[in-house]
Amino acid sequence: MVVALLGLAAIGVAIAALAGGGRDGRPATERGVALDLDACSNLGGDAARACYERAFTAAVRGRDDPRPVVAAISEQAWKQGAGLLGDCHGIMHTVGRTYARERKLTLATLMDFLPASDDPGCSAGFAHGLVTAIAPDIDPERPGEAARVCGSARTRYQRYSCVHGFGHAFSRIYNAGLEPALHLCHALGERAAPDCAQGAYHDYWFAIEGLDDAGAGGAAQRPARAVRYAAARVRAPVGTAG
């Protein structure tokens, strides 16, 4: 009981700092984004991870532009080191997906919220969560039309991260079915297919391990030989438009 109460108190402190109620009493618009994550990091293990997830979700909730908060979270994770940094990408999958659903993001508005960052940790995790959330908005008959929005990303890594996110989204369309998701990745062309396939594979393993709210569906009990066969098929023929 005492541990549970301490955990709830820690979450409250972290949320207050992230959402703008920092120790100096000034609003977030005046002092920028302030982070105080000691309350979560002092918990350790799964309790810390749950604390971060709730705090980060509360921090971006309701914001017209969540990207400054995501950038601040990323900066703090790099400062804290392996403890938070190792978990931050996965945590931010959930944070991004939750934000997108609450904000009712669509394919048309996605790029207005995707972090313009080359950080592969927290920021990329948030991006992948956003893209995963818009899976219902994707027409599986026209996967290239959906992923084309990634072309407006400013850097190669940002394009990779965006397309990788679509691999996650394609997987969710088929309830973690690997082969149909890879089929959609293949349709993106040889330049984008491998980036997309990584996202589909990640979602496949999430489903097997019961992580990130990925449904077991088509991921359950797939033999390794079938997985290797599906991987080989993702290579698009030379000359396919990307």
LUMSEZA-701849 format. One record per atom (N, C-alpha, C, CB): residue in one letter; z, y, x. Coordinates in steps of 0.05 Angstrom, whole numbers, padded with zeros to 5 digits, always signed. Glycine has a CB too. Layout:
AZYX
...
//
This chain:
M+00000-00024+00017
M+00000+00000+00000
M+00000+00025+00017
M+00024+00000-00019
V+00017+00025+00038
V+00018+00048+00056
V-00009+00053+00070
V+00040+00044+00077
V-00021+00030+00079
V-00047+00033+00092
V-00068+00044+00074
V-00057+00006+00103
A-00068+00035+00048
A-00087+00044+00029
A-00083+00074+00024
A-00084+00029+00002
L-00058+00083+00021
L-00053+00111+00017
L-00062+00129+00040
L-00024+00116+00011
L-00057+00118+00065
L-00065+00133+00089
L-00096+00135+00089
L-00055+00119+00114
G-00109+00113+00081
G-00138+00114+00081
G-00149+00134+00061
G-00149+00087+00074
L-00137+00136+00037
L-00146+00156+00017
L-00141+00184+00027
L-00132+00151-00009
A-00118+00188+00040
A-00111+00214+00051
A-00131+00222+00072
A-00083+00215+00062
A-00138+00203+00089
A-00158+00209+00111
A-00184+00217+00100
A-00161+00185+00129
I-00193+00203+00079
I-00219+00209+00067
I-00218+00237+00055
I-00226+00189+00044
G-00196+00244+00043
G-00193+00271+00031
G-00195+00293+00052
G-00167+00273+00016
V-00182+00289+00074
V-00183+00309+00096
V-00211+00312+00107
V-00164+00301+00119
A-00225+00289+00112
A-00252+00290+00123
A-00271+00303+00103
A-00261+00262+00130
I-00269+00297+00078
I-00286+00309+00058
I-00282+00339+00056
I-00282+00297+00030
A-00257+00348+00057
A-00252+00377+00056
A-00265+00391+00079
A-00222+00382+00056
A-00263+00380+00103
A-00275+00393+00127
A-00305+00393+00125
A-00266+00379+00152
L-00317+00371+00116
L-00346+00369+00115
L-00358+00386+00093
L-00355+00340+00111
A-00344+00388+00071
A-00355+00402+00048
A-00351+00432+00049
A-00343+00391+00023
G-00336+00442+00068
G-00335+00470+00071
G-00306+00481+00070
G-00350+00483+00049
G-00287+00464+00065
G-00259+00474+00064
G-00246+00470+00090
G-00244+00460+00042
G-00257+00480+00112
G-00246+00476+00139
G-00219+00489+00143
G-00265+00486+00159
R-00208+00484+00167
R-00181+00493+00172
R-00179+00524+00174
R-00171+00482+00198
D-00201+00537+00180
D-00200+00566+00182
D-00202+00580+00156
D-00222+00576+00200
G-00206+00565+00134
G-00206+00576+00107
G-00231+00590+00099
G-00183+00594+00105
R-00250+00594+00117
R-00274+00608+00111
R-00295+00589+00098
R-00286+00621+00135
P-00312+00599+00080
P-00332+00582+00067
P-00353+00573+00088
P-00345+00596+00044
A-00367+00551+00081
A-00386+00540+00099
A-00409+00559+00105
A-00398+00514+00088
T-00416+00577+00086
T-00438+00595+00090
T-00431+00616+00112
T-00445+00609+00064
E-00405+00620+00117
E-00397+00640+00137
E-00393+00627+00165
E-00372+00653+00128
R-00384+00603+00166
R-00378+00592+00192
R-00396+00568+00199
R-00349+00583+00192
G-00417+00563+00184
G-00434+00541+00189
G-00422+00515+00180
G-00440+00539+00219
V-00432+00493+00190
V-00422+00466+00182
V-00400+00458+00201
V-00445+00445+00181
A-00376+00454+00191
A-00354+00446+00208
A-00346+00417+00202
A-00329+00464+00203
L-00342+00402+00223
L-00335+00373+00220
L-00308+00368+00234
L-00357+00356+00232
D-00292+00354+00220
D-00267+00344+00231
D-00264+00314+00223
D-00241+00361+00222
L-00272+00297+00241
L-00274+00269+00234
L-00251+00252+00245
L-00300+00258+00244
D-00231+00265+00257
D-00209+00250+00268
D-00195+00232+00248
D-00189+00269+00281
A-00194+00242+00223
A-00180+00227+00202
A-00193+00200+00197
A-00180+00243+00176
C-00219+00199+00200
C-00233+00174+00196
C-00232+00157+00221
C-00262+00179+00188
S-00237+00169+00244
S-00238+00153+00269
S-00211+00141+00276
S-00247+00171+00292
N-00190+00153+00267
N-00163+00142+00273
N-00157+00117+00257
N-00142+00163+00268
L-00173+00112+00236
L-00169+00088+00220
L-00178+00063+00234
L-00183+00090+00193
G-00202+00064+00246
G-00213+00041+00260
G-00226+00020+00241
G-00192+00028+00276
G-00245+00005+00252
G-00257-00017+00238
G-00271-00010+00212
G-00237-00038+00233
D-00270-00029+00193
D-00283-00025+00167
D-00272-00002+00152
D-00281-00051+00151
A-00246+00004+00155
A-00234+00026+00141
A-00246+00052+00151
A-00203+00026+00146
A-00251+00055+00177
A-00264+00079+00187
A-00292+00082+00176
A-00264+00079+00218
R-00306+00060+00176
R-00334+00060+00166
R-00335+00069+00137
R-00348+00033+00170
A-00317+00059+00121
A-00317+00066+00092
A-00309+00096+00089
A-00297+00049+00077
C-00291+00105+00106
C-00282+00133+00106
C-00305+00151+00113
C-00259+00137+00125
Y-00320+00145+00134
Y-00343+00161+00142
Y-00364+00162+00119
Y-00356+00150+00168
E-00369+00139+00108
E-00390+00137+00087
E-00383+00155+00063
E-00393+00108+00077
R-00358+00154+00055
R-00349+00170+00032
R-00349+00200+00039
R-00322+00162+00022
A-00340+00206+00063
A-00339+00234+00071
A-00366+00246+00074
A-00323+00236+00098
F-00385+00231+00087
F-00412+00241+00091
F-00426+00244+00065
F-00428+00223+00110
T-00422+00225+00047
T-00435+00227+00020
T-00425+00252+00005
T-00429+00202+00003
A-00399+00257+00007
A-00388+00280-00007
A-00398+00306+00006
A-00358+00280-00006
A-00403+00305+00033
A-00411+00329+00047
A-00439+00338+00039
A-00410+00324+00077
V-00457+00319+00034
V-00485+00327+00028
V-00489+00330-00003
V-00505+00306+00038
R-00470+00320-00018
R-00473+00319-00047
R-00476+00348-00058
R-00449+00306-00060
G-00497+00352-00075
G-00501+00377-00088
G-00514+00399-00071
G-00475+00387-00097
R-00519+00393-00046
R-00532+00413-00029
R-00562+00414-00034
R-00527+00407+00001
D-00573+00439-00036
D-00601+00442-00039
D-00616+00432-00014
D-00608+00472-00044
D-00604+00436+00009
D-00616+00426+00034
D-00594+00411+00050
D-00628+00449+00051
P-00594+00385+00050
P-00573+00370+00064
P-00577+00369+00094
P-00572+00342+00053
R-00599+00378+00104
R-00606+00373+00132
R-00587+00386+00152
R-00634+00382+00137
P-00577+00411+00147
P-00558+00422+00166
P-00533+00404+00169
P-00550+00450+00157
V-00523+00393+00147
V-00500+00375+00148
V-00507+00350+00163
V-00490+00369+00119
V-00530+00339+00158
V-00539+00314+00172
V-00540+00320+00202
V-00566+00304+00161
A-00551+00343+00209
A-00552+00350+00238
A-00525+00352+00250
A-00568+00376+00241
A-00506+00364+00235
A-00479+00366+00245
A-00465+00339+00248
A-00462+00384+00226
I-00470+00321+00229
I-00460+00294+00230
I-00470+00280+00255
I-00466+00278+00205
S-00496+00283+00260
S-00509+00271+00283
S-00497+00281+00309
S-00539+00275+00283
E-00494+00307+00310
E-00483+00319+00335
E-00455+00309+00340
E-00482+00350+00332
Q-00438+00307+00319
Q-00411+00298+00323
Q-00410+00268+00331
Q-00395+00302+00298
A-00429+00252+00320
A-00430+00224+00327
A-00436+00220+00356
A-00451+00209+00310
W-00454+00236+00367
W-00460+00234+00395
W-00437+00242+00412
W-00485+00251+00402
K-00421+00262+00403
K-00397+00270+00417
K-00376+00248+00417
K-00386+00296+00405
Q-00373+00235+00395
Q-00352+00215+00392
Q-00359+00189+00407
Q-00347+00208+00363
G-00385+00184+00411
G-00393+00161+00426
G-00396+00136+00409
G-00373+00156+00448
A-00393+00113+00422
A-00401+00087+00411
A-00387+00081+00384
A-00395+00065+00430
G-00362+00089+00381
G-00347+00082+00357
G-00361+00090+00332
G-00320+00096+00358
L-00369+00115+00330
L-00384+00124+00306
L-00414+00121+00309
L-00377+00154+00300
L-00424+00126+00333
L-00453+00126+00338
L-00465+00099+00331
L-00459+00133+00366
G-00451+00077+00337
G-00462+00051+00332
G-00465+00045+00303
G-00445+00030+00345
D-00448+00057+00286
D-00448+00052+00257
D-00463+00073+00241
D-00420+00050+00247
C-00469+00096+00254
C-00478+00119+00238
C-00504+00115+00225
C-00479+00143+00256
H-00523+00102+00238
H-00549+00097+00226
H-00546+00082+00199
H-00568+00082+00245
G-00531+00060+00200
G-00528+00044+00176
G-00512+00059+00155
G-00513+00018+00183
I-00492+00074+00163
I-00476+00089+00143
I-00494+00109+00129
I-00453+00104+00157
M-00511+00122+00145
M-00528+00143+00133
M-00551+00132+00116
M-00540+00160+00155
H-00557+00106+00119
H-00575+00094+00099
H-00564+00097+00071
H-00580+00063+00106
T-00539+00090+00069
T-00526+00092+00042
T-00523+00121+00034
T-00498+00079+00043
V-00516+00139+00052
V-00512+00167+00045
V-00539+00179+00036
V-00502+00182+00070
G-00561+00173+00050
G-00587+00183+00042
G-00596+00172+00016
G-00607+00177+00064
R-00593+00147+00012
R-00601+00134-00013
R-00586+00146-00037
R-00597+00103-00012
T-00560+00150-00033
T-00543+00161-00055
T-00551+00190-00061
T-00514+00160-00047
Y-00556+00205-00040
Y-00564+00233-00044
Y-00591+00234-00059
Y-00566+00248-00016
A-00610+00218-00050
A-00636+00218-00063
A-00635+00211-00092
A-00655+00199-00048
R-00618+00192-00099
R-00616+00184-00127
R-00603+00205-00144
R-00601+00157-00129
E-00582+00217-00133
E-00568+00238-00148
E-00585+00263-00151
E-00541+00245-00134
R-00601+00268-00130
R-00619+00291-00130
R-00645+00286-00145
R-00625+00300-00102
K-00649+00261-00152
K-00674+00252-00165
K-00699+00259-00149
K-00676+00265-00193
L-00698+00252-00123
L-00721+00257-00106
L-00744+00240-00115
L-00713+00250-00077
T-00768+00250-00110
T-00792+00235-00116
T-00810+00235-00091
T-00807+00248-00140
L-00831+00220-00093
L-00850+00219-00071
L-00861+00247-00065
L-00873+00200-00077
A-00864+00263-00085
A-00876+00290-00082
A-00856+00309-00068
A-00883+00302-00109
T-00830+00304-00070
T-00811+00323-00058
T-00798+00311-00033
T-00789+00329-00078
L-00804+00287-00026
L-00791+00273-00004
L-00790+00289+00022
L-00804+00247+00001
M-00813+00300+00030
M-00815+00313+00056
M-00800+00339+00058
M-00844+00318+00063
D-00792+00350+00035
D-00776+00374+00034
D-00747+00368+00043
D-00776+00387+00007
F-00739+00343+00044
F-00712+00335+00050
F-00709+00318+00074
F-00700+00321+00026
L-00731+00307+00084
L-00730+00289+00107
L-00722+00304+00132
L-00757+00274+00111
P-00702+00295+00147
P-00694+00310+00171
P-00717+00313+00191
P-00671+00295+00185
A-00721+00337+00201
A-00741+00342+00222
A-00727+00339+00249
A-00753+00371+00220
S-00721+00314+00255
S-00704+00307+00279
S-00715+00282+00292
S-00675+00304+00271
D-00712+00281+00319
D-00719+00257+00334
D-00695+00240+00340
D-00733+00265+00360
D-00673+00246+00327
D-00648+00230+00331
D-00651+00203+00317
D-00623+00245+00320
P-00649+00180+00332
P-00653+00154+00320
P-00628+00143+00306
P-00662+00135+00341
G-00606+00158+00308
G-00581+00148+00297
G-00577+00158+00268
G-00558+00156+00314
C-00558+00177+00265
C-00550+00187+00239
C-00574+00198+00223
C-00529+00207+00241
S-00589+00216+00236
S-00611+00229+00222
S-00632+00210+00212
S-00624+00251+00239
A-00640+00191+00229
A-00660+00171+00221
A-00649+00154+00199
A-00669+00154+00245
G-00624+00147+00200
G-00612+00131+00179
G-00613+00145+00152
G-00584+00124+00186
F-00607+00171+00152
F-00609+00187+00128
F-00638+00187+00117
F-00599+00215+00133
A-00657+00191+00136
A-00685+00191+00128
A-00693+00165+00115
A-00703+00197+00152
H-00685+00143+00127
H-00692+00117+00116
H-00680+00112+00089
H-00684+00094+00135
G-00655+00122+00085
G-00643+00120+00059
G-00658+00136+00038
G-00614+00130+00060
L-00667+00160+00045
L-00682+00176+00026
L-00708+00161+00017
L-00690+00203+00038
V-00722+00151+00037
V-00748+00137+00031
V-00743+00112+00014
V-00763+00130+00057
T-00722+00097+00021
T-00716+00073+00006
T-00711+00079-00023
T-00692+00059+00018
A-00698+00102-00028
A-00690+00109-00055
A-00714+00115-00073
A-00672+00132-00055
I-00736+00123-00061
I-00759+00130-00078
I-00778+00106-00083
I-00775+00153-00065
A-00769+00082-00076
A-00786+00058-00079
A-00797+00056-00108
A-00769+00033-00074
P-00782+00062-00129
P-00793+00060-00156
P-00816+00080-00161
P-00771+00065-00176
D-00819+00100-00144
D-00840+00120-00147
D-00866+00112-00133
D-00830+00147-00137
I-00866+00089-00120
I-00889+00080-00104
I-00906+00061-00120
I-00880+00067-00078
D-00932+00067-00120
D-00951+00049-00133
D-00960+00028-00113
D-00976+00065-00144
P-00951+00003-00116
P-00958-00018-00097
P-00988-00023-00095
P-00945-00043-00103
E-01004-00013-00114
E-01033-00015-00112
E-01044+00006-00093
E-01045-00012-00140
R-01028+00026-00086
R-01038+00048-00069
R-01017+00055-00048
R-01045+00072-00086
P-01009+00036-00031
P-00988+00041-00012
P-00996+00063+00008
P-00981+00016+00003
G-01021+00064+00016
G-01030+00085+00035
G-01027+00113+00024
G-01059+00080+00043
E-01031+00116-00002
E-01028+00142-00014
E-01000+00151-00013
E-01038+00141-00044
A-00981+00132-00016
A-00953+00139-00014
A-00945+00147+00014
A-00935+00116-00024
A-00951+00130+00033
A-00943+00135+00061
A-00958+00158+00074
A-00947+00110+00077
R-00979+00168+00061
R-00994+00190+00073
R-00977+00215+00077
R-01018+00196+00056
V-00956+00217+00061
V-00938+00241+00063
V-00926+00243+00091
V-00916+00240+00042
C-00924+00220+00105
C-00912+00220+00132
C-00929+00235+00152
C-00908+00192+00141
G-00954+00240+00146
G-00972+00253+00164
G-00964+00282+00170
G-01000+00253+00153
S-00947+00293+00153
S-00939+00321+00157
S-00915+00323+00176
S-00932+00334+00131
A-00904+00300+00184
A-00882+00300+00203
A-00891+00313+00230
A-00871+00271+00208
R-00873+00327+00243
R-00880+00343+00266
R-00883+00327+00292
R-00860+00365+00270
T-00869+00305+00296
T-00870+00291+00321
T-00877+00261+00316
T-00843+00293+00336
R-00884+00248+00337
R-00890+00219+00335
R-00866+00204+00325
R-00900+00208+00362
Y-00842+00210+00335
Y-00819+00195+00326
Y-00813+00200+00296
Y-00794+00203+00343
Q-00817+00225+00287
Q-00812+00231+00259
Q-00832+00217+00241
Q-00813+00261+00254
R-00857+00214+00250
R-00876+00199+00235
R-00868+00170+00234
R-00905+00202+00247
Y-00860+00159+00258
Y-00851+00131+00259
Y-00828+00127+00239
Y-00843+00124+00288
S-00808+00144+00240
S-00785+00141+00224
S-00792+00141+00194
S-00764+00163+00230
C-00810+00160+00187
C-00819+00162+00159
C-00833+00136+00150
C-00837+00186+00155
V-00852+00127+00166
V-00867+00102+00159
V-00848+00078+00159
V-00890+00098+00179
H-00830+00077+00178
H-00810+00056+00179
H-00794+00055+00153
H-00790+00059+00204
G-00787+00079+00143
G-00773+00080+00118
G-00789+00068+00095
G-00766+00109+00111
F-00815+00072+00096
F-00832+00060+00075
F-00832+00030+00077
F-00861+00071+00077
G-00828+00019+00101
G-00825-00010+00103
G-00800-00019+00087
G-00822-00019+00132
H-00778-00004+00090
H-00755-00010+00074
H-00761-00008+00044
H-00731+00009+00081
A-00775+00013+00036
A-00781+00018+00008
A-00799-00004-00003
A-00794+00045+00005
F-00819-00012+00012
F-00837-00034+00003
F-00821-00059-00001
F-00860-00039+00024
S-00802-00064+00016
S-00785-00088+00013
S-00769-00087-00013
S-00766-00091+00037
R-00759-00063-00020
R-00743-00060-00044
R-00760-00064-00069
R-00730-00033-00045
I-00786-00057-00067
I-00803-00061-00090
I-00804-00090-00098
I-00832-00051-00084
Y-00803-00108-00078
Y-00805-00137-00082
Y-00778-00151-00078
Y-00825-00148-00064
N-00756-00136-00082
N-00730-00148-00081
N-00726-00164-00055
N-00725-00167-00105
A-00733-00151-00032
A-00730-00162-00005
A-00750-00185+00000
A-00702-00172-00001
G-00771-00186-00015
G-00792-00206-00009
G-00808-00197+00016
G-00811-00210-00033
L-00807-00212+00037
L-00818-00203+00063
L-00849-00202+00062
L-00809-00221+00085
E-00862-00224+00054
E-00891-00225+00056
E-00905-00204+00039
E-00900-00252+00047
P-00897-00199+00014
P-00911-00178-00001
P-00906-00150+00010
P-00902-00179-00030
A-00882-00146+00022
A-00877-00120+00035
A-00895-00117+00059
A-00847-00118+00043
L-00898-00138+00075
L-00916-00136+00099
L-00945-00132+00090
L-00913-00161+00116
H-00952-00143+00068
H-00979-00139+00057
H-00985-00110+00052
H-00984-00155+00031
L-00965-00095+00041
L-00968-00067+00037
L-00969-00052+00064
L-00945-00056+00020
C-00952-00061+00083
C-00953-00049+00110
C-00980-00052+00122
C-00931-00061+00128
H-00992-00076+00120
H-01018-00082+00131
H-01039-00063+00119
H-01026-00111+00124
A-01036-00055+00094
A-01055-00038+00081
A-01054-00009+00092
A-01050-00037+00051
L-01034-00002+00108
L-01032+00025+00119
L-01050+00028+00143
L-01003+00031+00127
G-01061+00006+00154
G-01078+00008+00178
G-01063+00001+00203
G-01090+00036+00180
E-01078-00004+00224
E-01067-00014+00249
E-01047+00005+00263
E-01089-00022+00268
R-01051+00031+00259
R-01033+00050+00273
R-01006+00051+00259
R-01045+00077+00273
A-01005+00049+00233
A-00980+00052+00218
A-00966+00025+00212
A-00984+00067+00193
A-00982+00003+00210
A-00972-00022+00202
A-00948-00032+00218
A-00993-00043+00203
P-00948-00031+00245
P-00925-00041+00260
P-00899-00025+00254
P-00931-00040+00289
D-00901+00001+00251
D-00878+00018+00245
D-00867+00010+00218
D-00885+00048+00246
C-00884+00006+00199
C-00876-00001+00172
C-00864-00029+00172
C-00900-00001+00153
A-00876-00048+00187
A-00866-00075+00188
A-00837-00076+00198
A-00884-00092+00205
Q-00830-00060+00218
Q-00803-00060+00227
Q-00783-00054+00205
Q-00800-00039+00250
G-00790-00034+00188
G-00773-00028+00166
G-00771-00051+00146
G-00783-00003+00151
A-00793-00064+00141
A-00792-00087+00123
A-00775-00109+00134
A-00821-00098+00118
Y-00777-00115+00160
Y-00761-00135+00173
Y-00731-00128+00172
Y-00769-00140+00201
H-00725-00102+00177
H-00697-00094+00176
H-00686-00099+00148
H-00695-00064+00183
D-00701-00093+00127
D-00692-00097+00100
D-00688-00127+00094
D-00710-00084+00080
Y-00706-00143+00105
Y-00705-00172+00102
Y-00678-00182+00114
Y-00728-00186+00116
W-00671-00173+00138
W-00646-00182+00150
W-00622-00170+00136
W-00646-00175+00179
F-00625-00146+00125
F-00603-00135+00109
F-00597-00153+00085
F-00610-00106+00100
A-00619-00162+00073
A-00615-00179+00049
A-00602-00205+00057
A-00642-00185+00036
I-00610-00217+00079
I-00598-00242+00088
I-00568-00239+00094
I-00612-00253+00113
E-00561-00216+00106
E-00533-00211+00114
E-00517-00198+00091
E-00532-00193+00138
G-00530-00191+00069
G-00516-00178+00047
G-00508-00149+00053
G-00491-00193+00041
L-00525-00135+00068
L-00520-00107+00076
L-00537-00087+00061
L-00523-00104+00106
D-00528-00062+00060
D-00544-00039+00051
D-00555-00043+00022
D-00566-00035+00070
D-00541-00058+00006
D-00549-00062-00022
D-00577-00074-00024
D-00548-00036-00037
A-00585-00089-00004
A-00611-00102-00005
A-00608-00128-00021
A-00623-00107+00023
G-00624-00132-00041
G-00622-00156-00057
G-00631-00181-00042
G-00638-00153-00083
A-00619-00203-00048
A-00625-00228-00034
A-00654-00237-00040
A-00605-00250-00041
G-00660-00238-00066
G-00687-00243-00075
G-00704-00260-00057
G-00701-00218-00080
G-00727-00249-00049
G-00746-00264-00033
G-00738-00268-00004
G-00772-00250-00033
A-00715-00256+00004
A-00706-00260+00031
A-00690-00285+00035
A-00690-00236+00040
A-00680-00297+00014
A-00663-00320+00016
A-00678-00345+00025
A-00649-00325-00011
Q-00668-00359+00044
Q-00678-00385+00053
Q-00707-00385+00062
Q-00674-00405+00031
R-00715-00365+00077
R-00742-00365+00088
R-00742-00379+00115
R-00754-00337+00090
P-00757-00400+00119
P-00757-00413+00145
P-00769-00395+00167
P-00773-00439+00144
A-00760-00399+00191
A-00768-00383+00214
A-00798-00384+00218
A-00754-00391+00239
R-00811-00407+00213
R-00840-00409+00217
R-00855-00391+00198
R-00849-00438+00212
A-00845-00389+00173
A-00858-00371+00153
A-00855-00342+00161
A-00846-00376+00125
V-00832-00335+00173
V-00827-00308+00181
V-00847-00301+00204
V-00798-00304+00190
R-00850-00319+00223
R-00869-00314+00245
R-00897-00311+00235
R-00867-00336+00266
Y-00905-00327+00215
Y-00932-00326+00204
Y-00936-00299+00190
Y-00936-00349+00184
A-00916-00290+00175
A-00919-00265+00162
A-00921-00242+00182
A-00895-00260+00143
A-00906-00244+00204
A-00907-00224+00224
A-00935-00221+00236
A-00887-00229+00246
A-00948-00244+00241
A-00975-00244+00253
A-00995-00230+00234
A-00984-00272+00259
R-00990-00232+00209
R-01009-00221+00189
R-01008-00191+00188
R-01004-00233+00163
V-00987-00179+00198
V-00985-00150+00195
V-01003-00135+00214
V-00956-00141+00200
R-01015-00148+00233
R-01034-00135+00251
R-01061-00131+00237
R-01038-00152+00277
A-01067-00105+00233
A-01091-00098+00219
A-01115-00100+00237
A-01090-00070+00207
P-01139-00106+00227
P-01162-00108+00244
P-01170-00081+00256
P-01186-00119+00228
V-01181-00081+00280
V-01189-00057+00293
V-01209-00042+00276
V-01201-00063+00321
G-01205-00016+00275
G-01223+00001+00259
G-01213+00008+00231
G-01250-00013+00256
T-01190-00005+00224
T-01179+00001+00198
T-01167+00029+00198
T-01157-00020+00190
A-01172+00044+00178
A-01162+00072+00177
A-01131+00071+00176
A-01173+00087+00152
G-01119+00089+00191
G-01089+00091+00192
G-01079+00110+00172
G-01080+00099+00219
//
